[in-house]
Amino acid sequence: MFGDLKTPAGVKALNDFLAENSYIEGYVPSQADAAVLNALKGAPGADTPHALRWYNHIKSFGEGIKQFPKASKDGDAYTKGGAAPAADDDDDDVDLFGSEDEEDDEEKKRVTEERLAA
């Protein structure tokens, strides 16, 4: 997900992710956080403030890190492979208000005219 966390590119990918997320998975620390913490070569620099904030927070648990709940994915899913793919913000999948389907068909026109004539 983040790639090699020992490189600046991996730490930047982590920082970008943590700009909008408090933890690697969900809303509480998990073993995913522990795996990513262990993959880092040390504290992130000041140029990656979100990663540094997260690092200090997770590190503050000390031995309690071992008691974090199990992650939904294996730790390697976060620390191996390329950088995270860009989010696909395609909001056009569902049109809740039917604005794309406003084309009048013949039946709808006929019913409308009947009601107006009455």
CNS distance restraints for C-alpha pairs under 8 A (distance, minus, plus):
assign (resid   1 and name CA) (resid  77 and name CA) 6.16 0.50 0.50
assign (resid   1 and name CA) (resid  78 and name CA) 4.55 0.50 0.50
assign (resid   1 and name CA) (resid  79 and name CA) 6.44 0.50 0.50
assign (resid   1 and name CA) (resid  80 and name CA) 6.81 0.50 0.50
assign (resid   1 and name CA) (resid  81 and name CA) 6.48 0.50 0.50
assign (resid   1 and name CA) (resid  82 and name CA) 6.40 0.50 0.50
assign (resid   1 and name CA) (resid  83 and name CA) 5.50 0.50 0.50
assign (resid   1 and name CA) (resid  84 and name CA) 4.63 0.50 0.50
assign (resid   1 and name CA) (resid  85 and name CA) 7.86 0.50 0.50
assign (resid   2 and name CA) (resid  10 and name CA) 5.33 0.50 0.50
assign (resid   2 and name CA) (resid  11 and name CA) 7.55 0.50 0.50
assign (resid   2 and name CA) (resid  13 and name CA) 5.51 0.50 0.50
assign (resid   2 and name CA) (resid  14 and name CA) 5.87 0.50 0.50
assign (resid   2 and name CA) (resid  78 and name CA) 5.84 0.50 0.50
assign (resid   2 and name CA) (resid  79 and name CA) 5.96 0.50 0.50
assign (resid   2 and name CA) (resid  80 and name CA) 7.20 0.50 0.50
assign (resid   2 and name CA) (resid  81 and name CA) 7.31 0.50 0.50
assign (resid   2 and name CA) (resid  82 and name CA) 6.43 0.50 0.50
assign (resid   2 and name CA) (resid  83 and name CA) 4.55 0.50 0.50
assign (resid   2 and name CA) (resid  84 and name CA) 5.47 0.50 0.50
assign (resid   3 and name CA) (resid   9 and name CA) 7.92 0.50 0.50
assign (resid   3 and name CA) (resid  10 and name CA) 5.21 0.50 0.50
assign (resid   3 and name CA) (resid  13 and name CA) 7.91 0.50 0.50
assign (resid   3 and name CA) (resid  78 and name CA) 7.29 0.50 0.50
assign (resid   3 and name CA) (resid  79 and name CA) 5.59 0.50 0.50
assign (resid   3 and name CA) (resid  80 and name CA) 5.15 0.50 0.50
assign (resid   3 and name CA) (resid  81 and name CA) 4.88 0.50 0.50
assign (resid   3 and name CA) (resid  82 and name CA) 4.44 0.50 0.50
assign (resid   3 and name CA) (resid  83 and name CA) 4.80 0.50 0.50
assign (resid   3 and name CA) (resid  84 and name CA) 7.55 0.50 0.50
assign (resid   4 and name CA) (resid   9 and name CA) 7.74 0.50 0.50
assign (resid   4 and name CA) (resid  10 and name CA) 5.14 0.50 0.50
assign (resid   4 and name CA) (resid  79 and name CA) 6.15 0.50 0.50
assign (resid   4 and name CA) (resid  80 and name CA) 6.27 0.50 0.50
assign (resid   4 and name CA) (resid  81 and name CA) 7.30 0.50 0.50
assign (resid   4 and name CA) (resid  82 and name CA) 7.60 0.50 0.50
assign (resid   5 and name CA) (resid   9 and name CA) 7.62 0.50 0.50
assign (resid   5 and name CA) (resid  10 and name CA) 4.40 0.50 0.50
assign (resid   5 and name CA) (resid  11 and name CA) 5.38 0.50 0.50
assign (resid   5 and name CA) (resid  14 and name CA) 7.93 0.50 0.50
assign (resid   5 and name CA) (resid  36 and name CA) 7.83 0.50 0.50
assign (resid   5 and name CA) (resid  39 and name CA) 6.06 0.50 0.50
assign (resid   5 and name CA) (resid  40 and name CA) 5.31 0.50 0.50
assign (resid   5 and name CA) (resid  41 and name CA) 7.49 0.50 0.50
assign (resid   5 and name CA) (resid  79 and name CA) 6.63 0.50 0.50
assign (resid   6 and name CA) (resid  10 and name CA) 6.73 0.50 0.50
assign (resid   6 and name CA) (resid  11 and name CA) 7.21 0.50 0.50
assign (resid   6 and name CA) (resid  39 and name CA) 7.18 0.50 0.50
assign (resid   6 and name CA) (resid  40 and name CA) 5.61 0.50 0.50
assign (resid   6 and name CA) (resid  41 and name CA) 5.53 0.50 0.50
assign (resid   7 and name CA) (resid  11 and name CA) 6.45 0.50 0.50
assign (resid   8 and name CA) (resid  12 and name CA) 6.04 0.50 0.50
assign (resid   9 and name CA) (resid  13 and name CA) 6.21 0.50 0.50
assign (resid   9 and name CA) (resid  83 and name CA) 7.97 0.50 0.50
assign (resid  10 and name CA) (resid  14 and name CA) 6.27 0.50 0.50
assign (resid  10 and name CA) (resid  83 and name CA) 6.75 0.50 0.50
assign (resid  11 and name CA) (resid  15 and name CA) 6.05 0.50 0.50
assign (resid  11 and name CA) (resid  44 and name CA) 7.08 0.50 0.50
assign (resid  11 and name CA) (resid  48 and name CA) 7.54 0.50 0.50
assign (resid  11 and name CA) (resid  51 and name CA) 7.31 0.50 0.50
assign (resid  12 and name CA) (resid  16 and name CA) 6.09 0.50 0.50
assign (resid  12 and name CA) (resid  48 and name CA) 6.65 0.50 0.50
assign (resid  13 and name CA) (resid  17 and name CA) 6.27 0.50 0.50
assign (resid  13 and name CA) (resid  83 and name CA) 6.35 0.50 0.50
assign (resid  13 and name CA) (resid  84 and name CA) 6.87 0.50 0.50
assign (resid  14 and name CA) (resid  18 and name CA) 6.13 0.50 0.50
assign (resid  14 and name CA) (resid  51 and name CA) 6.33 0.50 0.50
assign (resid  15 and name CA) (resid  19 and name CA) 6.16 0.50 0.50
assign (resid  15 and name CA) (resid  48 and name CA) 5.71 0.50 0.50
assign (resid  15 and name CA) (resid  49 and name CA) 7.16 0.50 0.50
assign (resid  15 and name CA) (resid  50 and name CA) 5.25 0.50 0.50
assign (resid  15 and name CA) (resid  51 and name CA) 4.59 0.50 0.50
assign (resid  16 and name CA) (resid  20 and name CA) 7.61 0.50 0.50
assign (resid  16 and name CA) (resid  50 and name CA) 7.61 0.50 0.50
assign (resid  17 and name CA) (resid  21 and name CA) 6.36 0.50 0.50
assign (resid  18 and name CA) (resid  22 and name CA) 6.05 0.50 0.50
assign (resid  18 and name CA) (resid  23 and name CA) 7.08 0.50 0.50
assign (resid  18 and name CA) (resid  24 and name CA) 7.66 0.50 0.50
assign (resid  18 and name CA) (resid  50 and name CA) 5.59 0.50 0.50
assign (resid  18 and name CA) (resid  51 and name CA) 6.28 0.50 0.50
assign (resid  18 and name CA) (resid  54 and name CA) 7.49 0.50 0.50
assign (resid  19 and name CA) (resid  50 and name CA) 5.60 0.50 0.50
assign (resid  22 and name CA) (resid  27 and name CA) 6.70 0.50 0.50
assign (resid  22 and name CA) (resid  54 and name CA) 7.16 0.50 0.50
assign (resid  23 and name CA) (resid  27 and name CA) 6.22 0.50 0.50
assign (resid  23 and name CA) (resid  28 and name CA) 6.48 0.50 0.50
assign (resid  23 and name CA) (resid  29 and name CA) 5.88 0.50 0.50
assign (resid  23 and name CA) (resid  30 and name CA) 7.94 0.50 0.50
assign (resid  23 and name CA) (resid  33 and name CA) 6.67 0.50 0.50
assign (resid  23 and name CA) (resid  54 and name CA) 7.48 0.50 0.50
assign (resid  24 and name CA) (resid  29 and name CA) 7.53 0.50 0.50
assign (resid  24 and name CA) (resid  30 and name CA) 7.75 0.50 0.50
assign (resid  24 and name CA) (resid  32 and name CA) 6.08 0.50 0.50
assign (resid  24 and name CA) (resid  33 and name CA) 5.58 0.50 0.50
assign (resid  25 and name CA) (resid  29 and name CA) 7.36 0.50 0.50
assign (resid  25 and name CA) (resid  30 and name CA) 6.93 0.50 0.50
assign (resid  25 and name CA) (resid  32 and name CA) 6.65 0.50 0.50
assign (resid  25 and name CA) (resid  33 and name CA) 7.59 0.50 0.50
assign (resid  25 and name CA) (resid  71 and name CA) 7.25 0.50 0.50
assign (resid  25 and name CA) (resid  72 and name CA) 7.97 0.50 0.50
assign (resid  29 and name CA) (resid  33 and name CA) 6.09 0.50 0.50
assign (resid  29 and name CA) (resid  58 and name CA) 7.58 0.50 0.50
assign (resid  29 and name CA) (resid  68 and name CA) 6.31 0.50 0.50
assign (resid  29 and name CA) (resid  69 and name CA) 7.48 0.50 0.50
assign (resid  30 and name CA) (resid  34 and name CA) 6.77 0.50 0.50
assign (resid  30 and name CA) (resid  68 and name CA) 4.74 0.50 0.50
assign (resid  30 and name CA) (resid  69 and name CA) 4.90 0.50 0.50
assign (resid  30 and name CA) (resid  70 and name CA) 5.94 0.50 0.50
assign (resid  30 and name CA) (resid  71 and name CA) 5.65 0.50 0.50
assign (resid  31 and name CA) (resid  35 and name CA) 6.09 0.50 0.50
assign (resid  31 and name CA) (resid  65 and name CA) 7.65 0.50 0.50
assign (resid  31 and name CA) (resid  66 and name CA) 7.75 0.50 0.50
assign (resid  31 and name CA) (resid  68 and name CA) 5.63 0.50 0.50
assign (resid  31 and name CA) (resid  69 and name CA) 6.06 0.50 0.50
assign (resid  31 and name CA) (resid  70 and name CA) 5.27 0.50 0.50
assign (resid  31 and name CA) (resid  71 and name CA) 5.13 0.50 0.50
assign (resid  31 and name CA) (resid  75 and name CA) 7.44 0.50 0.50
assign (resid  32 and name CA) (resid  36 and name CA) 6.28 0.50 0.50
assign (resid  32 and name CA) (resid  70 and name CA) 7.63 0.50 0.50
assign (resid  32 and name CA) (resid  71 and name CA) 5.27 0.50 0.50
assign (resid  32 and name CA) (resid  73 and name CA) 7.45 0.50 0.50
assign (resid  32 and name CA) (resid  74 and name CA) 7.51 0.50 0.50
assign (resid  32 and name CA) (resid  75 and name CA) 5.63 0.50 0.50
assign (resid  32 and name CA) (resid  78 and name CA) 7.44 0.50 0.50
assign (resid  33 and name CA) (resid  37 and name CA) 6.01 0.50 0.50
assign (resid  33 and name CA) (resid  58 and name CA) 7.34 0.50 0.50
assign (resid  34 and name CA) (resid  38 and name CA) 6.13 0.50 0.50
assign (resid  34 and name CA) (resid  58 and name CA) 7.71 0.50 0.50
assign (resid  34 and name CA) (resid  65 and name CA) 6.49 0.50 0.50
assign (resid  34 and name CA) (resid  66 and name CA) 7.93 0.50 0.50
assign (resid  35 and name CA) (resid  39 and name CA) 6.24 0.50 0.50
assign (resid  35 and name CA) (resid  75 and name CA) 5.19 0.50 0.50
assign (resid  35 and name CA) (resid  76 and name CA) 7.75 0.50 0.50
assign (resid  35 and name CA) (resid  78 and name CA) 7.80 0.50 0.50
assign (resid  35 and name CA) (resid  79 and name CA) 7.58 0.50 0.50
assign (resid  36 and name CA) (resid  40 and name CA) 6.52 0.50 0.50
assign (resid  36 and name CA) (resid  75 and name CA) 7.22 0.50 0.50
assign (resid  36 and name CA) (resid  78 and name CA) 6.71 0.50 0.50
assign (resid  36 and name CA) (resid  79 and name CA) 6.30 0.50 0.50
assign (resid  37 and name CA) (resid  55 and name CA) 6.87 0.50 0.50
assign (resid  37 and name CA) (resid  58 and name CA) 7.69 0.50 0.50
assign (resid  37 and name CA) (resid  59 and name CA) 7.97 0.50 0.50
assign (resid  39 and name CA) (resid  79 and name CA) 6.61 0.50 0.50
assign (resid  43 and name CA) (resid  52 and name CA) 6.42 0.50 0.50
assign (resid  43 and name CA) (resid  55 and name CA) 6.54 0.50 0.50
assign (resid  43 and name CA) (resid  56 and name CA) 7.83 0.50 0.50
assign (resid  44 and name CA) (resid  48 and name CA) 6.42 0.50 0.50
assign (resid  44 and name CA) (resid  49 and name CA) 7.95 0.50 0.50
assign (resid  44 and name CA) (resid  51 and name CA) 6.28 0.50 0.50
assign (resid  44 and name CA) (resid  52 and name CA) 5.16 0.50 0.50
assign (resid  44 and name CA) (resid  55 and name CA) 7.47 0.50 0.50
assign (resid  45 and name CA) (resid  49 and name CA) 7.42 0.50 0.50
assign (resid  45 and name CA) (resid  52 and name CA) 6.71 0.50 0.50
assign (resid  46 and name CA) (resid  52 and name CA) 6.97 0.50 0.50
assign (resid  48 and name CA) (resid  52 and name CA) 6.24 0.50 0.50
assign (resid  49 and name CA) (resid  53 and name CA) 6.04 0.50 0.50
assign (resid  50 and name CA) (resid  54 and name CA) 6.20 0.50 0.50
assign (resid  51 and name CA) (resid  55 and name CA) 5.94 0.50 0.50
assign (resid  52 and name CA) (resid  56 and name CA) 6.15 0.50 0.50
assign (resid  53 and name CA) (resid  57 and name CA) 6.19 0.50 0.50
assign (resid  54 and name CA) (resid  58 and name CA) 6.08 0.50 0.50
assign (resid  55 and name CA) (resid  59 and name CA) 5.89 0.50 0.50
assign (resid  56 and name CA) (resid  60 and name CA) 6.08 0.50 0.50
assign (resid  57 and name CA) (resid  61 and name CA) 7.30 0.50 0.50
assign (resid  58 and name CA) (resid  62 and name CA) 7.96 0.50 0.50
assign (resid  58 and name CA) (resid  65 and name CA) 7.58 0.50 0.50
assign (resid  61 and name CA) (resid  65 and name CA) 5.79 0.50 0.50
assign (resid  63 and name CA) (resid  67 and name CA) 7.97 0.50 0.50
assign (resid  64 and name CA) (resid  68 and name CA) 7.02 0.50 0.50
assign (resid  71 and name CA) (resid  75 and name CA) 7.76 0.50 0.50
assign (resid  73 and name CA) (resid  77 and name CA) 6.45 0.50 0.50
assign (resid  74 and name CA) (resid  78 and name CA) 7.77 0.50 0.50
assign (resid  75 and name CA) (resid  79 and name CA) 6.62 0.50 0.50
assign (resid  76 and name CA) (resid  80 and name CA) 5.36 0.50 0.50
assign (resid  77 and name CA) (resid  81 and name CA) 7.68 0.50 0.50
assign (resid  95 and name CA) (resid  99 and name CA) 6.88 0.50 0.50
assign (resid  95 and name CA) (resid 100 and name CA) 7.20 0.50 0.50
assign (resid  98 and name CA) (resid 102 and name CA) 6.68 0.50 0.50
assign (resid 104 and name CA) (resid 108 and name CA) 6.12 0.50 0.50
assign (resid 104 and name CA) (resid 109 and name CA) 6.52 0.50 0.50
assign (resid 105 and name CA) (resid 109 and name CA) 6.42 0.50 0.50
assign (resid 106 and name CA) (resid 110 and name CA) 6.18 0.50 0.50
assign (resid 107 and name CA) (resid 111 and name CA) 6.24 0.50 0.50
assign (resid 108 and name CA) (resid 112 and name CA) 6.14 0.50 0.50
assign (resid 109 and name CA) (resid 113 and name CA) 6.17 0.50 0.50
assign (resid 110 and name CA) (resid 114 and name CA) 6.23 0.50 0.50
assign (resid 111 and name CA) (resid 115 and name CA) 6.27 0.50 0.50
assign (resid 112 and name CA) (resid 116 and name CA) 6.23 0.50 0.50
assign (resid 113 and name CA) (resid 117 and name CA) 6.07 0.50 0.50
assign (resid 114 and name CA) (resid 118 and name CA) 6.31 0.50 0.50
